[in-house]
Amino acid sequence: MSRSCEPSDSGPAVSGPAVSGPAVSGPAVSGPSVSGPSATTDEEQRLRELGYRPVLARRMGGFGNFAISFSVISILSGCMTLYGFGLGTGGPAVMLWGWAGVGLFVLCVGLALAEVTSAYPTSGALYYMADRLGGRRWGWYTGWLNLLGLLGAIAGIDYGAALFTGAFLNLQWGFEPTPEKTMLIFVAILLLHAVLNLFGVRLVSVLNSISVWWHLAGVALIVGALAVVPDHHQSPSFVFTEFVNDTGWESPLYVAAIGLLLAQYTFSGYDASAHLSEETSNASVSAARGIVRAIWVSWLAGFVLLAGLTFAIQDYDATRATATGVPPAQILLDGLGTDGASALLLVVIVAQLFCGNAEVAAASRMVFAFSRDGALPGSALWRKVSARTQTPVAAVWLSVAVACLLALPSLYSATAYGAVTAINVIGITPAYAIPVLLRLRAGDRFTPGPWSLGRWSRPVGWVAVVWVAFVTVLFCLPQSSPVTAETMNYAAVALVVVLVLATVWWFVARRSYGTPTTAAYGDDREQAELAEGIV
């Protein structure tokens, strides 16, 4: 990609694009409501001001942008997939109260990140923000952490969908979900998501919009059925105070902290709104709103789902030791019978497929953007965009291929899936906080976009940074005792490996890597062509 100037290490450019409209001074944050071709034209101009030529089709509306982050968070994926982990790591009390507490802190992270996203609405998202606010090395390491988290998320989401598919087949036809068979299902799901993403952002947007209503209706259906059909329900004291520790660790506080992984893993991926900003109309406002709305809607709906499942547990030990391999499936089976459980498992599986598809879209845009700035080996290939669909085809295939490699240890270790989910958390969560920290450090030198926290920016930002620092350390710690080769938390190893490789590659690629400082690409005809068909 041609640049207007060569990258340098002379320091950060701590200024945002020229924006219209005042910053909002209160917590009720909002921006100007703009839509249609004129808004698209403004966003294309802003992208040029940030240094990039528009090459992706801007066919996603505000709801579609919110929908992709909501789909990636996917309470029917994260909550259901790690529910079994939560049963032994703190039990009901930690799952319910942990969800409430983690959701509040994550909302602070999302608010702070949304403010920076409004100023820098590009597909590179987090690493571009860090580069602009802190310099090239900040951008470099943020990008690699973000990429690790996104690829780990694909692996975690789609492998979870494979586990639930195996449970469904077990209920229906007695299928034995061995690790080898689960891996084959996982690969098939990855291929499906790759193919769907090759058709362009319009299809991705439509699927994500359907996903929102599917998730909300699915939660209502599952909770409603579990509330009405079973004859027996657990007491409120059990659901909100029962503590279970099967980790091998003696400290209840440590176990409760480790148990927060269920909520923190689910509350990740909302940077998808930022990664799709170059394909979103009025992105400076829509992407910021998309991040925040996806978090608070998921927060409320997820609490209802977890409570509904926990109240409906019939036999705690049998649920944990279920032959299906998926404890929520056993809850549905005990409460609703085989037919009812099978029907609702299908609802969950489809939701997880929506989630994985959205995550592939987000990760591939990150691969595209990072390659556009020369950061990845073989960048010239990964940044190519299809002339027909305006989709980064090679980036899509790379994303699913690496996700497949990350999940391979699940063939040999029963705890490997927990490590994959932790990789997602410790990779992507620090990447959320770095732009926020740099924005706080910049102070008045940061020029906010049209969506701003106003006077709440600093307190919310510092809460976000402290929370991220806490969970990053927490999820590098071992989850089971004694610590053996099988029970070790390899997320910390993966984090170290990625940072080492990123450091080594920095000395190889630092001359080719760099975000542009100024650019003026394209013409009115190009803008009009890209503006057609906004969803």
GURO-300665 format. One line per 5 residues: number of its first residue (from 0); their letters; for each residue x, y, z of C-alpha. Coordinates in steps of 0.02 Angstrom, whole numbers, padded with zeros to 5 digits. Example, Ala and Ser with C-alpha at 12.3 -4.5 7.8 and 13.67 -1.06 7.14 Angstrom:
0	AS	00615/-00225/00390 | 00684/-00053/00357 .
//
This chain:
0	MSRSC	00000/00000/00000 | 00071/00169/-00046 | 00095/00294/00095 | 00115/00481/00093 | 00270/00468/00200 .
5	EPSDS	00384/00338/00273 | 00348/00280/00451 | 00462/00346/00585 | 00495/00328/00770 | 00488/00514/00802 .
10	GPAVS	00339/00500/00918 | 00152/00484/00920 | 00032/00591/00826 | -00090/00624/00967 | -00230/00706/00875 .
15	GPAVS	-00392/00645/00807 | -00475/00684/00642 | -00571/00843/00618 | -00740/00807/00691 | -00905/00897/00694 .
20	GPAVS	-01014/00922/00845 | -00972/00950/01028 | -00918/00815/01148 | -01057/00753/01260 | -01025/00800/01440 .
25	GPAVS	-01129/00671/01533 | -01141/00485/01547 | -01285/00475/01425 | -01170/00474/01276 | -01232/00498/01101 .
30	GPSVS	-01178/00571/00937 | -01260/00653/00788 | -01382/00546/00694 | -01326/00540/00514 | -01364/00411/00382 .
35	GPSAT	-01370/00390/00195 | -01246/00431/00056 | -01191/00597/00132 | -01138/00511/00293 | -01046/00380/00192 .
40	TDEEQ	-00955/00515/00095 | -00904/00601/00257 | -00837/00438/00328 | -00738/00402/00169 | -00660/00574/00183 .
45	RLREL	-00620/00544/00365 | -00537/00379/00319 | -00429/00473/00196 | -00385/00598/00332 | -00329/00451/00438 .
50	GYRPV	-00218/00394/00295 | -00310/00255/00204 | -00389/00233/00034 | -00564/00159/00049 | -00564/-00016/-00027 .
55	LARRM	-00697/-00105/00078 | -00882/-00086/00040 | -00972/00026/00165 | -01135/-00072/00165 | -01167/-00097/00351 .
60	GGFGN	-01286/00013/00449 | -01287/00057/00633 | -01392/-00092/00685 | -01282/-00209/00586 | -01129/-00138/00673 .
65	FAISF	-01206/-00165/00845 | -01262/-00338/00789 | -01087/-00399/00748 | -01021/-00359/00922 | -01176/-00431/01004 .
70	SVISI	-01157/-00588/00898 | -00973/-00605/00944 | -01008/-00584/01130 | -01146/-00715/01106 | -01214/-00761/01276 .
75	LSGCM	-01279/-00923/01201 | -01099/-00966/01157 | -00992/-00904/01301 | -01113/-00935/01445 | -01166/-01105/01383 .
80	TLYGF	-00994/-01165/01331 | -00906/-01121/01495 | -01053/-01163/01607 | -00974/-01330/01652 | -00813/-01240/01698 .
85	GLGTG	-00912/-01126/01813 | -00999/-01271/01900 | -00834/-01329/01975 | -00747/-01161/01990 | -00850/-01070/02118 .
90	GPAVM	-01018/-01141/02070 | -01183/-01045/02057 | -01134/-00902/02173 | -00979/-00857/02072 | -01068/-00879/01905 .
95	LWGWA	-01212/-00762/01949 | -01125/-00629/02053 | -00969/-00641/01946 | -01073/-00606/01793 | -01151/-00452/01873 .
100	GVGLF	-00984/-00382/01932 | -00882/-00422/01777 | -01018/-00349/01666 | -01007/-00182/01758 | -00819/-00171/01738 .
105	VLCVG	-00826/-00226/01556 | -00954/-00090/01523 | -00824/00035/01586 | -00695/-00039/01467 | -00820/-00030/01323 .
110	LALAE	-00867/00151/01359 | -00685/00204/01364 | -00642/00107/01207 | -00794/00174/01115 | -00734/00352/01144 .
115	VTSAY	-00566/00316/01062 | -00652/00219/00922 | -00755/00373/00879 | -00595/00470/00847 | -00509/00331/00745 .
120	PTSGA	-00640/00229/00649 | -00528/00110/00550 | -00521/-00079/00523 | -00356/-00083/00617 | -00451/-00019/00768 .
125	LYYMA	-00352/-00051/00928 | -00177/-00054/00856 | -00210/00098/00748 | -00272/00194/00901 | -00119/00141/01001 .
130	DRLGG	-00003/00190/00858 | -00080/00362/00843 | -00083/00394/01030 | 00079/00312/01083 | 00190/00278/00934 .
135	RRWGW	00236/00135/00819 | 00291/00009/00952 | 00133/00033/01052 | 00034/-00001/00895 | 00140/-00151/00850 .
140	YTGWL	00118/-00244/01015 | -00064/-00196/01031 | -00095/-00267/00858 | -00013/-00432/00898 | -00109/-00449/01062 .
145	NLLGL	-00272/-00406/00975 | -00235/-00531/00837 | -00197/-00669/00963 | -00360/-00635/01053 | -00465/-00631/00895 .
150	LGAIA	-00393/-00793/00827 | -00410/-00875/00997 | -00591/-00818/00999 | -00628/-00905/00834 | -00551/-01065/00903 .
155	GIDYG	-00648/-01052/01066 | -00816/-01010/00987 | -00812/-01137/00848 | -00743/-01276/00956 | -00881/-01239/01080 .
160	AALFT	-01007/-01254/00939 | -00928/-01421/00894 | -00948/-01481/01074 | -01132/-01434/01074 | -01158/-01514/00904 .
165	GAFLN	-01083/-01675/00974 | -01200/-01664/01123 | -01349/-01643/01006 | -01297/-01794/00903 | -01274/-01892/01064 .
170	LQWGF	-01452/-01855/01118 | -01527/-01895/00950 | -01428/-02044/00889 | -01311/-02098/01029 | -01161/-02019/00944 .
175	EPTPE	-01004/-02031/01052 | -00920/-01859/01051 | -00738/-01915/01058 | -00602/-01782/01041 | -00564/-01842/00864 .
180	KTMLI	-00746/-01830/00808 | -00767/-01661/00892 | -00614/-01598/00800 | -00688/-01652/00632 | -00849/-01559/00672 .
185	FVAIL	-00745/-01408/00722 | -00652/-01407/00555 | -00817/-01419/00461 | -00884/-01268/00556 | -00726/-01169/00518 .
190	LLHAV	-00746/-01207/00332 | -00928/-01153/00338 | -00882/-00987/00416 | -00743/-00957/00292 | -00859/-00984/00145 .
195	LNLFG	-00997/-00872/00217 | -00872/-00732/00243 | -00813/-00741/00062 | -00983/-00680/00000 | -00955/-00504/00064 .
200	VRLVS	-01002/-00391/00209 | -01184/-00376/00153 | -01217/-00559/00195 | -01117/-00543/00357 | -01224/-00394/00407 .
205	VLNSI	-01388/-00482/00368 | -01335/-00637/00465 | -01284/-00532/00614 | -01449/-00438/00615 | -01541/-00605/00617 .
210	SVWWH	-01422/-00662/00754 | -01477/-00524/00873 | -01659/-00579/00871 | -01610/-00762/00871 | -01508/-00738/01030 .
215	LAGVA	-01641/-00638/01121 | -01782/-00755/01070 | -01672/-00905/01111 | -01638/-00844/01288 | -01823/-00809/01315 .
220	LIVGA	-01869/-00982/01249 | -01739/-01076/01352 | -01773/-00983/01514 | -01961/-00989/01488 | -01961/-01176/01456 .
225	LAVVP	-01849/-01212/01605 | -01958/-01103/01718 | -02122/-01186/01669 | -02092/-01368/01624 | -01983/-01446/01763 .
230	DHHQS	-02073/-01497/01923 | -01923/-01456/02032 | -01818/-01298/02042 | -01672/-01249/02151 | -01699/-01122/02289 .
235	PSFVF	-01641/-00940/02273 | -01516/-00970/02413 | -01437/-01111/02311 | -01430/-01008/02151 | -01355/-00853/02231 .
240	TEFVN	-01252/-00921/02376 | -01198/-01101/02337 | -01008/-01109/02321 | -00925/-01262/02242 | -00738/-01291/02232 .
245	DTGWE	-00671/-01438/02132 | -00512/-01353/02071 | -00395/-01426/02201 | -00352/-01253/02269 | -00395/-01218/02450 .
250	SPLYV	-00420/-01030/02443 | -00604/-00985/02408 | -00550/-00811/02354 | -00430/-00881/02225 | -00560/-01002/02159 .
255	AAIGL	-00691/-00865/02147 | -00569/-00757/02050 | -00527/-00898/01929 | -00714/-00928/01907 | -00733/-00754/01833 .
260	LLAQY	-00664/-00826/01671 | -00840/-00878/01619 | -00902/-00699/01619 | -00743/-00616/01557 | -00726/-00738/01412 .
265	TFSGY	-00906/-00707/01360 | -00884/-00519/01373 | -00752/-00509/01238 | -00752/-00474/01053 | -00848/-00310/01058 .
270	DASAH	-00704/-00229/00965 | -00786/-00309/00812 | -00887/-00149/00793 | -00724/-00052/00776 | -00647/-00178/00655 .
275	LSEET	-00799/-00163/00540 | -00801/00028/00547 | -00731/00047/00371 | -00884/-00049/00312 | -01009/00047/00420 .
280	SNASV	-01108/00203/00377 | -01079/00348/00498 | -00947/00241/00583 | -00881/00378/00699 | -01044/00366/00795 .
285	SAARG	-01115/00196/00746 | -00960/00095/00793 | -00948/00178/00964 | -01132/00149/00998 | -01118/-00029/00935 .
290	IVRAI	-00984/-00071/01064 | -01080/-00002/01213 | -01251/-00069/01164 | -01183/-00243/01131 | -01111/-00250/01307 .
295	WVSWL	-01261/-00189/01408 | -01388/-00292/01309 | -01279/-00448/01332 | -01257/-00406/01517 | -01443/-00408/01551 .
300	AGFVL	-01487/-00556/01440 | -01340/-00660/01502 | -01389/-00641/01684 | -01564/-00702/01643 | -01493/-00852/01549 .
305	LAGLT	-01373/-00904/01688 | -01508/-00887/01820 | -01632/-00988/01717 | -01508/-01129/01690 | -01453/-01135/01872 .
310	FAIQD	-01629/-01135/01945 | -01669/-01284/01832 | -01525/-01398/01887 | -01600/-01563/01943 | -01443/-01658/01998 .
315	YDATR	-01284/-01556/02017 | -01160/-01699/02011 | -01248/-01786/01866 | -01252/-01622/01771 | -01065/-01603/01788 .
320	ATATG	-01029/-01784/01740 | -01150/-01788/01593 | -01116/-01911/01452 | -01156/-01774/01326 | -00997/-01681/01377 .
325	VPPAQ	-01099/-01521/01393 | -01181/-01485/01564 | -01313/-01364/01495 | -01372/-01504/01381 | -01398/-01614/01534 .
330	ILLDG	-01499/-01476/01619 | -01611/-01465/01466 | -01624/-01655/01457 | -01670/-01675/01641 | -01795/-01533/01637 .
335	LGTDG	-01875/-01550/01467 | -01844/-01727/01405 | -01750/-01782/01250 | -01860/-01695/01120 | -01864/-01529/01213 .
340	ASALL	-01679/-01535/01250 | -01637/-01574/01069 | -01743/-01431/01004 | -01664/-01303/01121 | -01489/-01369/01087 .
345	LVVIV	-01519/-01331/00904 | -01565/-01153/00954 | -01400/-01139/01049 | -01297/-01216/00908 | -01367/-01097/00778 .
350	AQLFC	-01328/-00950/00894 | -01150/-01013/00913 | -01134/-01028/00724 | -01191/-00847/00707 | -01061/-00799/00837 .
355	GNAEV	-00917/-00890/00752 | -00962/-00815/00585 | -00958/-00640/00656 | -00791/-00673/00741 | -00713/-00732/00578 .
360	AAASR	-00770/-00569/00498 | -00690/-00466/00637 | -00527/-00565/00641 | -00507/-00561/00452 | -00524/-00372/00451 .
365	MVFAF	-00390/-00361/00583 | -00277/-00472/00477 | -00316/-00364/00325 | -00280/-00200/00415 | -00122/-00261/00502 .
370	SRDGA	-00058/-00325/00334 | -00106/-00162/00249 | 00019/-00080/00366 | 00153/-00212/00334 | 00150/-00298/00504 .
375	LPGSA	00123/-00481/00457 | 00236/-00605/00366 | 00169/-00613/00188 | 00073/-00450/00209 | 00062/-00425/00021 .
380	LWRKV	-00051/-00579/00010 | -00159/-00554/00165 | -00206/-00374/00122 | -00277/-00419/-00049 | -00462/-00378/-00072 .
385	SARTQ	-00578/-00464/-00196 | -00630/-00345/-00335 | -00800/-00431/-00345 | -00852/-00439/-00162 | -00731/-00310/-00086 .
390	TPVAA	-00687/-00441/00045 | -00510/-00486/00106 | -00518/-00666/00047 | -00342/-00722/00095 | -00362/-00644/00267 .
395	VWLSV	-00520/-00747/00296 | -00430/-00909/00255 | -00280/-00865/00363 | -00394/-00827/00511 | -00482/-00996/00508 .
400	AVACL	-00319/-01091/00477 | -00232/-01017/00629 | -00388/-01044/00736 | -00384/-01227/00687 | -00203/-01242/00744 .
405	LALPS	-00243/-01160/00911 | -00377/-01290/00948 | -00272/-01443/00902 | -00211/-01472/01083 | -00392/-01513/01128 .
410	LYSAT	-00360/-01682/01046 | -00239/-01726/01185 | -00289/-01628/01340 | -00457/-01613/01427 | -00407/-01443/01495 .
415	AYGAV	-00345/-01373/01330 | -00512/-01292/01289 | -00504/-01190/01449 | -00331/-01133/01395 | -00397/-01080/01224 .
420	TAINV	-00530/-00973/01305 | -00400/-00898/01422 | -00290/-00859/01270 | -00435/-00760/01201 | -00454/-00662/01363 .
425	IGITP	-00271/-00623/01398 | -00238/-00582/01216 | -00383/-00469/01176 | -00418/-00389/01345 | -00250/-00299/01365 .
430	AYAIP	-00270/-00238/01187 | -00431/-00152/01241 | -00345/-00058/01381 | -00188/00002/01292 | -00277/00132/01182 .
435	VLLRL	-00376/00188/01335 | -00217/00207/01439 | -00132/00304/01300 | -00285/00415/01281 | -00277/00453/01469 .
440	RAGDR	-00092/00491/01455 | -00124/00607/01308 | -00245/00714/01409 | -00301/00869/01317 | -00193/00825/01168 .
445	FTPGP	-00321/00694/01121 | -00457/00762/01007 | -00618/00664/01036 | -00734/00613/00897 | -00921/00652/00891 .
450	WSLGR	-00956/00518/01025 | -00874/00566/01189 | -00886/00532/01375 | -00849/00713/01418 | -00804/00739/01602 .
455	WSRPV	-00828/00552/01635 | -00686/00506/01518 | -00545/00498/01646 | -00633/00408/01791 | -00711/00279/01675 .
460	GWVAV	-00546/00259/01584 | -00446/00225/01742 | -00573/00098/01805 | -00558/00010/01637 | -00367/00006/01640 .
465	VWVAF	-00356/-00060/01819 | -00486/-00196/01784 | -00395/-00255/01628 | -00229/-00263/01721 | -00311/-00370/01855 .
470	VTVLF	-00393/-00497/01738 | -00240/-00510/01627 | -00135/-00569/01775 | -00277/-00675/01843 | -00304/-00779/01688 .
475	CLPQS	-00120/-00820/01670 | -00130/-00914/01836 | -00158/-01103/01846 | -00341/-01154/01855 | -00318/-01327/01934 .
480	SPVTA	-00210/-01404/02068 | -00093/-01496/02066 | -00016/-01413/01915 | 00038/-01546/01789 | 00069/-01551/01603 .
485	ETMNY	-00116/-01587/01577 | -00187/-01458/01698 | -00065/-01316/01665 | -00137/-01153/01599 | -00046/-01135/01434 .
490	AAVAL	-00123/-00965/01401 | 00026/-00882/01486 | 00144/-00983/01376 | 00048/-00930/01221 | 00056/-00748/01276 .
495	VVVLV	00244/-00756/01303 | 00271/-00844/01136 | 00171/-00713/01042 | 00262/-00568/01127 | 00431/-00648/01090 .
500	LATVW	00385/-00680/00908 | 00316/-00504/00893 | 00480/-00435/00961 | 00585/-00539/00842 | 00475/-00493/00694 .
505	WFVAR	00485/-00310/00742 | 00670/-00309/00701 | 00633/-00391/00533 | 00480/-00290/00480 | 00498/-00123/00569 .
510	RSYGT	00551/-00035/00409 | 00398/-00095/00315 | 00274/-00072/00457 | 00190/00094/00491 | 00022/00178/00487 .
515	PTTAA	00009/00322/00364 | 00004/00500/00431 | -00091/00589/00293 | -00172/00537/00130 | -00298/00597/00003 .
520	YGDDR	-00356/00452/-00101 | -00497/00423/-00222 | -00626/00533/-00303 | -00813/00566/-00298 | -00850/00423/-00418 .
525	EQAEL	-00758/00298/-00308 | -00851/00360/-00155 | -01019/00344/-00243 | -00981/00166/-00296 | -00932/00116/-00119 .
530	AEGIV	-01085/00202/-00045 | -01211/00098/-00144 | -01316/-00031/-00054 | -01296/00015/00130 | -01386/-00114/00239 .
//
